[in-house]
């Protein structure tokens, strides 16, 4: 009672904030209504006292001194203050006038129109409806050309019938479960809640969604694709994702719900010439760039039942100037469309690789599907021919002109000339030729081909850099004098202690990346008349890391949609795009040669960047126009944002650091669940602005890397991250 009397009647309030004592008046603390201090001094929240009787507040005393000075003078010196951190403290103390002012100060440097690098955006598309699937009269689309027998047709038909029966049974059981759950939920509801249920006669397209939002119950009618009944708004994707998971989780187990993917989250972006294709979970959209009107929507695929894993586009077919080819893969299936300039699509067919398609791309007019198990699927535009070939297990590949080079687990490099599309006469197989075999032999885990200017003259000068599982990086060269003897070993580097995951050989640099947290090594290449030279030879250029943490439950298409590079033509400056954590709105663009930072891209609307792509678009027909490089970022709300990388490279500062600084990395890690870390500490009183909608759990290897970095005696410089 004595304490309550002193709080109610005393004019001087003594506070102990984080061990530092403060004294002020009641009027100073309570002139802002409905704040933390008014609740504390009116005993509406629990309070603790130290040994001297001062009220104890477990917060930062330095920040509190700034808060207290504002309460006294209503003024703050922002020159030496971190506005974002101070806003978090103001939110904790519920000081509404101060919060509003700090938010406005933060908005001075942020705009929905972006900075000078922001080039434009594309709105989220509408989710398409499922197309009517007719039973095919023949199975030529899904069979290997020239090898379909009557027995296989019978087996396919019986398998299809069995699958249809099983699917129908599963849908019936699911409908019964949902119906029974809805019935039980309705019986448990009170009469007042039942009266709020919209009548069936007035049911609208989104009425079930409105009911879920208001009642947080199950939908009263189940459809096969409930996400198709929604229409997207700017920032509704995360809320829709969370709502669906909660609703479905009431019926199915958590393990079943974990496979659900947000239908409007951008998974993959691919580009070719002035066309881009955006891959979502169950459909794709295509856009093309026009000189005067900008990006125009051309094509949207029908809704695909399975989750799309890979996409590919060819905007310039060799047989037709107007023909555009778009392909997707899901599981072992490959589906191909032809798209005209006016957006008229033609279904070419659906093909089966028999194993999961891990890489999908075009070489000229040929569509190529690869699997690391050693299967190659090729579709040729001229002959409308789908061919499957078994080779040695594939661990890497690269393309050069019409050639496809394969690095295999047996230490050999093979090649296929796709322009000629050669077939062996005796068995109609692809002509796969061995080009080189590693001396050890070590599995070829990365490969890069560089065609020198001399190649166009004599056709025999080819340079190939490849990395191995043991960490070696080798350069082999095909000289005009060695025709018929194969490429010769030129140089070997053994600096990596882990498997090499990426390697690129350009006009000026050799860059390699190993699996040890994306450790990068680069060398400056000496050339004489365009050809690689040993005088003085390759010299070390830089060593740095591209830290990119991955989520343990990421989608299959995550690696394809978030590949960090390097990007760029071999005769131009190449860059890495670093996405530090899975759920972030920032990307760090860095030079591939030395790791220096080019720019930082931040989403203009604060949405999560779910995928990205670097591509150079052709210049317009106007005189003086030049090609421009763009970074296309796909977002969790379904939108696409575009960034001018050419301008960033032209205006890059020479004194910029490399990757994220320790302060930037600390902020980015706030969006991750580091529950596997040995030093994790629960947040007792998080501020509303610091709470993330979803925190992905990181892989154990990523947690190990963070712990090693923390326990190191000397922390690496910012450019090393």
N, C-alpha and C positions, 0 to 999 in steps of 0.2 A: 504493500500500500504506500510505503514511503517513496518507492521508486515512481509509482504512478503519480503521486502528488508532485514530485519534482518535475516530471515530464509535463504535467498539465499546467503548473503554475510558474515554473522557472523560466527566465528569459535567456539564460545562457545554457547552451547544449554542448556537452563534451563528447567527442567522438574519437574512437580508436579505429582507424582505417588501415588495415594491414600492418599494424604495429606502430603507426605514426599517429600522434595525438593532434586533434584539431578542436578548436573552440569557436563557436559562432552563435548567433542568435536564432531563436525560434522563427522569427519573421523572415530571416534570410533563407532558411531551409524550406519554408512552407508557402512562399508567395506563389509558387506554381501549384495549382490544385491537382489532385489525383496523382500525385507523384509517390515515389518510394518513401520520401521523407515524411509526407503527410500521413501515410499509412503507418510508418514506424512510430511516429510521435503520438499517434492516436491509438496505439496498441492493437491495430488491426492485423499486424503481422508480428510473429515472435521476434523477440530481441534478446541479445546476450550482453552482459556487462563484464568488463575486466576487473582487476583487483582494485582499481581506483573508482569504480562506478561508472566509467565512460561506456557509452554504447559501442559495441564492437561490430564492425562491418568488414567482411573478408573480401576486400577489393584492393586494387592497386592504388597506393597513396599518391603517387605522382599524378596519375590521371584524375584522382579525386581533388587534388589541389586546383587543377584547372577547372573542374566542375564547380568547386566552391567559389573560385574567383568569379566565374560567370554568374553564380547566384548572388554574389555581392555587387558586382559592377555591371552585369548584363553585357559584358564584352569579353572577347577572347582574342589572343594573339595567335593567328593561324600559321605564322611563318615557321615556327618550331614545333608544330603539332601535326601528328598524323590524323587526318580528318576521319578516316574510316575507323580507326581504333577508338577515337574519341566518340564517334557516333555509337559504337557498341556500348560504351560506358553510359552514354546518355540514354540509350534504350533500356539498360538495366535499371537506371534510376527513374525511368518513365518521365523524363523532362521533355515534354512535347514541343515547346517553343525552340529549344536547343536542337532537338532532332530535326525539325523542319529546316532550320537554317543550315545545318551540316549537310543535309541531303541536297539542298540547293547548291551548296559549295561543291559537292561531289559532281553534280550534274554539269558544272561549268566546263569540265574537261571530257565529258561523255555526251554523245549525241546519237539519236537513232539514225541519223544520216551518216554516221561513221566518220573516220578521219580521211586524210587525203588519199589513202590507199583503197578505200572502199569504192567499188565500181558499180554496184547495183545488187539487186536481189530478185528472186523469183518466189512467188507465194506458194504455200502448200497446195497440192492438187486435191481434187475430190477423189475419194476411194472408188475405184470402178466396181461395177457389178460383175458377178461371175458370168462367163459366157456359157451358152448351151453346148454341152459336150455330146456330140453324136458318135455312136459306135462305129468305128471305121470298118469298111468292108474288107480291107486288106491291111496287113501289118508291115508294109514296105517301109513306113516311116521309122519304125523302131527296130528294124533288122539290119544286119550287116549286108551290104550290097552283094548280090549274087550268091548268098550262102543261106538263104531261108528255105527250109524244107517243110513238107506237110506236117511232119511230126511236131516241129517247133511251133507251127501255127496252131495246132490242136492244143499243145501245152499252154500257149499264150492265152487262147480262148478260155480254157478251163481255169487258168490262174486268175484271169479277169473276172470270171463269174464268181469264183470263190472270194476274191477280194471285195467284189460288190456286195455279196451276201454278208461278209463279215462287217463291212462298213455300215450296211443297213442295220444289222443287229446292234452295232455299237451306238448308232444314232438313236435307235429305239430305246436302248437301255439308258442312254444319257437323258433323253427326253423324259423317261419315266422318273429318273432320279430328280431331275429339276422340278417336274410337276409335283412329286410328293413333297419335296422340300418347300416349294411355294405354298402347297396346301397346309403344311404344318406351320409355316411362318404366318399365314393368314389366320389360322385358328388361334395362334398365340397373341395376335395383335388385339388391342382394345377396340371397342366399337367406334371410338372417336377417330382412331387412325384409319379404320376401315372406311369411315365416311369421307376421308380425305382422298381415297383412291379414285382416280379418274374413271368415269364410266367407259365401258367398252365402246359404246356408240360414239363417243367423242374422242376415240383414240387417234392420236396424231403420230407422225413419223418418229418424233422424239419424246413422246409421252412417257415411254418406259424409262428413258434416261432421266427425265425430270423427276419421276417417282423415286428412282434410285438415289438421286441427289438429295431429295427431301427426306426420305425415310431410311436411307442406307440399308435397304432390304434387297431381296432378289428381284429380278425382273419377272413380270407376270407372264410373259410369253417368251419362249426360247426360239431363236433362229439359228440356223447353221453358222452364220457369220454375223454375230451381233455388231461387230465393228462397222459393218456396211451401213447400218442405220444411223450413223453419226455424220455430222458435217463439222469440219475442222475450223476452229478459230485460232487466233494468233498464238496464244500461249496455253492451249488446252491439252497439248499432247501429254505432258507429264501427269496432269490430273486425270486424264482419260486412262492412261496406263495404270495408275495407282487404283482407280476405281474398278477397272475390269479385273485386276488381280484380286482385289478384295472380294468382289462378287463371285468370281469363279472359284476362289478359295473356299467359299462356304459350301460348295458342292463337291469339288474334287480335292484331292490331297495336294499338299504343297509341292510335292515332287512333280505332279502333273502340271501344275500351274507354272512352274519355273521355265517350261519350254515355250511359254507364250511370248510373242514379240510384238512390240508396239507397231501397229500397221502404218503409222505416219512417220516413224523414225527413219531418217535417211541412212541406208546401210552401205551403199557403194555409189561412187561417181566415176564414170569413164567418159573420155572425150576423144574425138577424132576430127581433125580439121576444124570446121566451125559448128560442129554438132556435139552435144553432150547428152548422155543418157543417165538418168537418176534411178537407182535401184532401191525400192522399198522392200518390206518383208514379203509382200504378195503381189506386187505389180511394179512396172517401170514406166517412166515418162521420158520423152525425148524433146529437146529444144534445139533450135538452130539460130545462128546469128546472122542477121541481115544488116546491110550497110546503114540504112536509114532508120529502121524501126527497132533495132536491137534484137534481143532474144525473144523468139516466138515459139509457142508451144506447137508441136507437130503431131505427137503420137502418144497415146496411153494404152498400155497393154490391158487385156482383160485380167480379172482377178485370178491369181494362181493359188491353188489349194495349198501347195507345199511352200516352204520358205525358200526364197531365192538365195542361192549361194554365190553365184558369179554372173557377171554381165560382160558383154563385148559389143563394140560398134565399129562399123566400117562405113565411113561417109563418102568414100570414092571407090566404087567398084570399077574394075578394069574393063568390064564388058559394057557398062552403061554409065553415062555421066550422071544420070539422075537417080541411079539405084543406090539405096542405103540399106545396109543389112544390120539388124539388131538381133542379138542372141542372149539367152539366159540359160542358166543351168541350176537344177535343184536335184540333189542326190546324184544319181547316174544319168538323169534325163537332160537332154539339150534341146531347147526349143528355138526355132529360127524364124524371123519375119523379114520381109522386104517392105520398106517404107518409101513412099514417093515424097517429092517436095511438098505436095499438098496434104500430106498426112494419111494418104490411103495405104492401108497395110494389107499385105498378102501373107498368109500363113504358109511358109515353105515346108515345114514339117517338124516332127519331134523325133529325136534320135536317142539311142541308148548306148552308153559307153560300157555298160555292165558293172562298172565300179564308180565310186564317187568322183565327180569332176572337180579337180583341184585348181586347174588353170584353164581359162577360156579366153581366146584372143584370135585376131585375124592376121593372116600373112597374105597380103594382096587380096585376092578374091576367095581365099580358102579360109574356112573356119576350122580352128584347131582346138581340140579338147585334150588335156593331159591329166594323167593320174600318176602319182609317185609309185604306184605298184608296177608301172611299166606299160600301161596301155595308152595308145595314141589314137584319137578319133579325128578324121579329117573329112570335111565336106567341101567339094569343089563346085564352084559356081557354073562352070561351063558344062560339066557332065551331070550335074545334080546327083553326085555320087557321094555316099557316106561309107567311109572305109575305116575299119578298126585294125590296129596292128599291135602285136605284143613285142616289147623289147625288154632290155634289162631295166631293173628298177631305176627310176629317174629321180635324181636329187637336185637338179638345177637345169635351167635352160636359158637361151637367149636367141634373139633373131637378128639377122643382118641381111637386109635386102629381101630376097626370096628364100633365104636359107634359114632353117631351124636347126640350132645346135643344142644337143642334149648332153648334159653332164650326168654320168650314171654312177651307181654305187660300186661298180667293178673297176673304177679308176679310168674309164675310157670316155672319150668325147666322140659322139656320133653326130652326123648331119644328114638332113633331108632337103633336097631342092624342091620347094613347093611350087615354083613357077612351072617347071616341067612336069611335076606330079608323076614321077616315074613309077611304073609298076613292073615287077619282075614277071616275065612271060610264063614261067613254069607254074607259079602258084598265085599270081595276081596280088602279091604282097607289095607294100611300100618298099622302095629301095633305100634302106638305111645303111649308111657307109661309116665305118670307123675312121675318124680323122687323126686321133692321137690317144696315146695311153700314158698315164702318169708313171714315172719311173718306179714308184714304191710298190704296187699301185694303191693309191688312196682314193676313197670316194670323192667325187667332184661335187662339192656343196654349193659352189657359186661360179658363174661364168659370165664373161663380158667380151664382146667382139667389137673391134675397131677396124673399119675399112679406111685405109689411108687414101690420100688423093692419088697415089700411084696405082691404086686398084682399078680405077677407071681407064687407065692407059694400057696396062699389061694384063690386068685381071687376075693377078696371082699374088699380090702383096696383102696379106691379112695378118692382123695382130690379135691375139687372144690372151686375155688374163683370166685365170681361174684360181679359186680357193679350194682347199681340201678340208676334210674332216679333222685332220691333225693340226690344222692352223697354218699350213704353208700357203703362200701366194706365189704363183708362177706365171711367167709371161712367155708365150711361145709365138714364133713368127714364121709365116710362110713366105719365103723369098722366091723371086722369079727363078733363081738358080737352082732351087730345091724342088722344082715341080716333079712330081712322081715319087718323091721321097718323104712327103708329109712335112708338117711344121717342125721346126727345130726349137729346142729349149733355149730361151734367151736369158732369163734371169729368175732367181728364186729368192723369196723373202720368208724368213721364219720368225717373225716378231710376235705372232699371235700364239697364245697358249691354249686357245679354245677353237672350236670349229668355226670356219669362215662362213658367214651367212650371206654376205653381199660383197661384190667386187665390181668396179667399173673402171674402164680404161678410156680416157678421153685424149684430146689433143695435147693437153698440158699436164694432166695429173693422172696418177693411179691411186684409187681410193679403195680400201678394203674395210669390212666391218666383221667383227667376230661376235660370237654368242655371249661373251662376257659383258652383259649389260650394254650391248651395242657399242663396244669399244672400236673407235675409228682410227686407222692409220692412213696417212696420205704421203705420196712421194711426187716430186716434180719430175716430169719426164722430159728428157732432152731429145730433140728431133733435128734431123738434117734432111732438108728438102722434103719435109712432111713425113719422113720415116724415122722410127725410133732408133736411137743411136746409143752406143756404149761410151761415147766420149763427150762429157764426163760420166754419162750414165744417170740413172735415177737417184735423186737425193731426197732424204727425209724432209717432209714439209711440216706435218703437225700430228698431234696425238690428242684425242678428246673422246668424250662419250656422248651418245644421244640417249639419255635416260628416258625410257618410255615404259611406264608401268601398265600392266595388263590386269584385267579383271578375271577371276577364276570362272565366272559364269558368262563369259562373253559369247556373242553369237558366232556361228561358223564364218560368216562373211566379215567379221571384225578386222581380221588381218588384211583382207583385200581392200577394205575401205579406209584403213588407217596405216597404210604402208608409208614409212618415213623417208623413202627415197634411196639414193639420190635421184633428183629430177633434173631434166634439162638435156639439150642436145650435146653430143660429144665435142663439138667445136665451140661450145658456149659455156658460160659459168653455170655450174651445177649447184643445187641446193638440197639440204635436208629440211624436212618439216617435222618438228619435234612436238609431239603431243605427250605431255609429261604424265598425266593421269587420265583414266578413261572418261570420267565425267568432268569436263572442263569447257570453258568458253574461250580458251586462249591457245594459240599455236605460236611456236618460236621458229622462225625461218632463219637458217644458218647456212653459211657457205660450206660446200662439201670439201673444199680444198684445205681450209684451216679452221673451220668451226666457228668463225666469227659471226655474230648476230647481224642479220640483215634487217629484220623488223619483227614486231610482235603483232599478231592478228588477234583481235578480240571481237567476239560476236556483238553486233550493234544492238541487239535486243536482249542480250544476256542469256540466250538459250544455249544449251549444250551443243558443242560441235561433235557430231557423231561420226562423221567421215569427211574426207577431203581428197582433192585431186589437183595436180599441177599440170597445166596444159598451155601450149602456145597456139593461139588462134591466128589465122591468116589475116593479113591486112586487107582493108577494103580496096575497091577498084579506083579510089581517088588517088591522084598523083601525090607522092610523098608519104603515103601511108605505109607503115611498117608493121610486121607481126608483133603481137603483144602477148606476154606470158601472164596467165591468170592463175590464181588459187581459188578453186571452187570449194566451198565448205558446205556440207550438208548438216542439218540441225535436227534436234530431237523433236521439234515442232513441225517438221516436214518442209521447211523453207530452205532455199539455196541462197547463199551470199557469195559475192564475187569480189576479188581483191586484185589490184593491179601490181603484179610482181615486177614488171618491167620498171615502173616508177620507183619501186623500193630498191631495186638494184642500182638504178641510176643515182639515187640520192642517199645511199647508205653511208653512214658515218664510219670513218676509219678507226675510231677509238672505241667502238662498241664492244662490249664483252660478248661472250659466247652464248651458252644456254642460260637457263634461269639462275638468278642469284640465290643464295641461301634464303633471303627474305621472300623472294618470289616462290621458291620451292616450298617453303613453309606454308604459305597461303594456299598453294595448290593442293597440298596434302590434307588440308582441312576437309576436302571433298571425298576423302577415301576412308574406308574402314580399316584401320591398322590393328585389328584385334589380335593378329598373330605376333605383333611386336612385343618384345620383352619389356618395353618401357611405356606401354599404353596406359593412359590415365583418363578415367571417365570425366566428362565435362559436367560439373555440378549445376551450374546455372548458365546455360548457353543463351546468347542473345538471339532474338528472332531473325536478324539479318545474317547470322552465322550458321543457321541451321540449313542443311542441304536437303532437297527433296528425296534424294536417294544416294546412298553411299556404297559404291561397289566394293566388294572385298577383293584385295589384291592377291596375286599368286604368292606362294611361299617363297619362291626365288626372289621376287621383288622385295618382300619383307626382309629377307636375309641381306640383300644389298643395302637397304636402308640402315639396318643394324650395323653392318660393317662400316658404313660411312660415318655413323655416329660415334662408334668406338675407336675410330682411327685417331691417332695422336695429332696428326696434321691434316686439317680439312683441305681438300683440293680447292683450287681457285674456281670462280664462277664459270670460266670458260671450259672447265673440265666436265661440266655436267651437261 
